[in-house]
Amino acid sequence: MRQHRTFFSLFGSLLLVVAAGISSVAAAPASSDRPASPTPATRSLGDVVPVPASVRPGGSPYTITPFTWIGVVSGPGQAKAARTVGSYLAGVLRPSTGYALPVVPDLGLGPGGGIRLRLATGSGGRSLGDEGYRLESGRTGVTISAYRPAGLFHGVQTLRQLLPATVEKSSRQSGPWTVAGGTITDTPRYAYRSAMLDVSRHFFTVGQVKRYIDQLALYKINTLHLHLSDDQGWRIAIDSWPRLATYGGSTQVGGGVGGYYTKAQYRELVAYAASRHLEVVPEIDMPGHTNAALASYAELNCDGVAPPLYTGTQVGFSSLCVPDAVTYDFVDDVVRELAALTPGRYLHIGGDETHATSHEDYVTFMEKAQAVVGKYGKTVVGWHELTGAHPVEGAVAQWWGRDRTSAAVREQVAAAAKSGTRLVLSPADRVYLDMKYDPSTVLGQTWAGYIEVDRAYDWDPATYLAASGVPASAILGVEAPLWTETLSTSDHLEAMTFPRLQGVAELGWSPAATHDWSAFKVRLAAQGPRMTALGIDYYRSPLVPWPAE
């Protein structure tokens, strides 16, 4: 009898919520009060970025209506995670549809069908891995199944893209909200799909970073690399060295007030990223790119004299004092406090452009810094110069070289890769998002060349360094860095990120066999209205057949 009472209680609650949804729709302004828009065509099941691994179209479509509910199914201990994804989906869909979309345990109840979110624990679920999902659409509803919450979340991003772009708007829109019939089965090519945001050259607030996280999540990016220190600014509070933030973080490129994150704010960012299934990788760049730290504490300088704060854009002129013991007290304190704030696996120690550090000192420093990172339970990440020292077991090197980078450097990286060092690929002349698109681009830099959308997309991570001897198995993933010497607002970030980010996301997620510029640019064009609906003022590349908006 208890089960029957629960059944009717849930069913009654569902009907009440659906009735409220119908009431809210009835109270909506007449269509004549809203801007006229054409009825959107149902999107093809494969019209998604990144393109799914497997698409089998067919059968009847499903249309979200005022009666639609979001049902969650999960195994023991997973109910909260599944419901969180359901609540996220409802939060995306409610403003534009105007529907109630109650999030309920899925007992197969309610009229009109629903959207089912299933965390499957059997062998079929395990085959999807940590981030894969299966989306099945038909007349009676849409079911998204996954083995882990991250996969369920990625499936929701696909569902968003299968709906009309106006679903992204924050006000009531006309439907219909129809999803094509068929099945998508999708798993990622690489485990590490990242974007880097430099908050050191110009500081960006918690709210601005959260907005960027939301944009990354739509395209299944799962890592946010935060560049937290550089010559121009130190952006994270360190209790044992407080002047790093209060003084070293007090300015930025071109002057201005700069800023830094308190520990509470950094935790807030980490938690927000986790809610979107992104892992934060913090970077403290050293032994170079350290002028903000050197200016904050005279004892970090070999001559005991603190240099002035720096607001220019030159690189390679600063270095920690490698022989002094206080340097390693500093490194230990910073890594210890940052590691305690960061639940993720990785901690990035930079190591690039150390022109003011001798090779011998560089090797000495990187060996000691890596040991500190390991001491506090994190995996070392460093720029590819790390391979010129002695990468510790399990270390990750981030390639930022170019097509014309010397054979000697490539061979050095290849030797490390053959010895077990994993690589994240960020070729500067392919995926550095701060590079200009073409000579007419106002923002950005040109030292790595111009990067149009096709160039950012048209390369294969598995074979990029193969001629130098890097095995495909050494590639952990890809990352699109965004340096901010010339970027100071969210509009700036978005104009340089989009639409190149979508190409990098597809390189990281989709199978190599799907890689085709002519097909990608058509799917990318369909993202234009969606980015507009999200308020992203993206670059309208002439290479992409954007629809009229």
C-alpha angles and dihedrals in degrees: 000000000000090000091051092050090050091049094052092041092055092043092050092048090049093052091049092052092045090049088053088052091052089048091052090050091049089053093052118114116270114267089250088065092059128070110271115247133173119257105262119237118239108267120240112257091241096046092108137117116249091034111237122249094237130017124182109179121196146105131050122328124238124232122203110230138174086274095056118118132188111232123193126204123183145156126250113308094010102085095097093050093049093046090050090057089046092052090048091053092048089051090055096047105038101070095052100036097038089218125136095230097186116210107226141157104276108246094151090259135145138048125276099033126262151221111273122202111196129186100201117202100183129094091276090058094046090057088066092061125205097317108021126105143182121224118195120184127187144139095291099045151295122287122195114191128187140160094226134028091249090061091049089051092050089050089055089055089055091049090053091055092049090060123075114283091245088072086082094063122105096225135062113288136183118260160177096183099200129167118200118244123255143064134290119193111187139174129164125259094215131031094216116061110161148170123198124214118196106213093167103073089045122009120234124197127239089257093052093049091048090053089052091049091054091051092050093049093059089066096045097254106161104186134058114196108200115201097210104173139036141136092289101047149359110217109184128070114242112189096204092052104030098169090066089078104024095048106014090047096047098098144024142196109322093011126276133130099296112191144206141221120255114223089257091053093048090050088050091054092047091050093047091050089049090053086059091043095251121135116217117228109193119206128206103183114219159208086002128032086051107122093117089058094042090051091050097052123030092198090068089067121083091228094044092239120120114223120223121269112275127226101169130095105240119122138205101039102104134071139169114242101263099192096052120094092216088067090065092045085056094047092047094050095046095046093044094053095042094047090052089055095046120071092185126101101246139068119185118215098183110215099178131131095011094164092148093055122077117236091246092051091046092055091047093048096046092050091053095042092050090052090054092051090051091047089062095047102257134125115241121242120183138163113270092270084078087078088067089065122042112289111211120237110287095017121148122220120202114216113216097162126122138237088268097045109135123273090236093060092045091051090049090053091045092053091053091047091052088052093055106273109138121221135221110197121223105153105193095219092050111036110013098122094201092067115104118256092223139334092285094059109115099201129052139036137280107208091109093039134252117314116201120186094262092054092051089054106034104082135080119232092206094059102027094099097018094108088060091053102262108147117228088235090066093064109102094178148284137288134194109210121205113200115193110208088123099024123086108151138053089249088057092051093049096045091056097039100048130099095004092063092064090058093052090046090055092048088055099043112028128073116263090241090066093055107120126138095204092056095038095054090056092051090044091053089057088058091063097084090043092055089047090051088052091051095249111148095207130184111269098219112203088221092068123073096229114190120237110267 
